[in-house]
Amino acid sequence: MKAVLTENGFIDNATDVAKLKQDAFLDKVAQGHVNGMVKALKLEKKRNFSASGTHRIVVDGTQVGAYENDQNVMDAVERHLTSSNQILVEKL
C-alpha cells in the first residue's frame, strides 16, 4: 500500500502556528497535496461533472453519494433504509 507523510508546519514555531489557523493557508496545503498525488499516481482528470440528472443522497445529515444512474440512487437508499432515521434524495 502506498502512503504519504507530509510536514506542513511545526506547532512549536509561532509563525507556523499562525499559518495553520488560516483557512487560505490550509486550502493551499490541501491543493498542494492533491497536485502531488495526481502527479505521483499519474491520475487523469475525469470528464466535466454535469449536475443534470444527478441525485445527492443524504443519510442522517451526511452525504453518502451522488449518482447519475437511477439504479445507483435506489441501491444507495436501500442500503440505508433499516439503519437510518432520515434519507434525503435531492435532484441537483
DAMORA-V150008 format. One record per residue. N is the residue number from 1. RES is the residue in one small letter. PHI is phi in degrees with one decimal (NA if undefined). OMEGA is omega as a letter, one per 20 degrees, with the letter a starting at -180 (* if undefined). NEAR is the number of other C-alpha atoms within 12 Angstrom. Layout:
n->[N N]
res->[RES RES]
phi->[PHI PHI]
omega->[OMEGA OMEGA]
near->[NEAR NEAR]
This chain:
n->[1 2 3 4 5 6 7 8 9 10 11 12 13 14 15 16 17 18 19 20 21 22 23 24 25 26 27 28 29 30 31 32 33 34 35 36 37 38 39 40 41 42 43 44 45 46 47 48 49 50 51 52 53 54 55 56 57 58 59 60 61 62 63 64 65 66 67 68 69 70 71 72 73 74 75 76 77 78 79 80 81 82 83 84 85 86 87 88 89 90 91 92]
res->[m k a v l t e n g f i d n a t d v a k l k q d a f l d k v a q g h v n g m v k a l k l e k k r n f s a s g t h r i v v d g t q v g a y e n d q n v m d a v e r h l t s s n q i l v e k l]
phi->[NA -79.1 -145.5 -135.5 -126.6 -121.9 -111.2 -119.5 150.0 -126.0 -73.5 -97.1 -117.4 -58.7 -64.6 -64.8 -58.9 -62.0 -64.5 -67.6 -94.6 -101.1 -58.3 -61.8 -65.4 -63.7 -62.9 -65.2 -62.1 -61.2 -65.0 -61.3 -63.1 -59.6 -59.6 -65.1 -66.6 -59.1 -68.6 -64.5 -94.6 53.3 -80.7 -111.5 -67.6 -75.0 -59.1 -60.6 -74.7 -114.6 -76.2 -65.3 83.5 -96.9 -118.5 -98.8 -110.0 -119.6 -114.8 48.6 86.9 -120.5 -68.5 -111.2 173.3 -142.7 -132.2 -92.9 -84.1 -59.3 -66.4 -65.5 -62.4 -63.9 -63.3 -64.7 -62.7 -61.4 -59.7 -106.4 -57.1 -88.1 -114.5 -125.8 -93.6 -145.8 -125.2 -113.7 -110.9 -121.5 -81.2 -87.4]
omega->[r r r r r r a a a a r r a r r r r r a r a r a r r r r r r r r r r a r r r a a a r a r a r r r r r a a a a r r r r a r r a r r r r a r a a a r r a r r r a r a a a a a r a r r r a r a *]
near->[3 7 8 12 9 13 13 20 18 14 14 10 12 12 14 17 16 17 20 23 15 14 12 13 18 19 16 16 20 18 14 17 20 18 17 17 19 15 13 14 15 11 12 11 12 8 6 7 13 14 15 15 16 21 27 29 32 25 25 17 14 17 20 24 25 31 28 21 18 18 14 20 27 22 17 27 31 17 17 23 18 12 12 18 14 17 26 25 27 22 19 15]
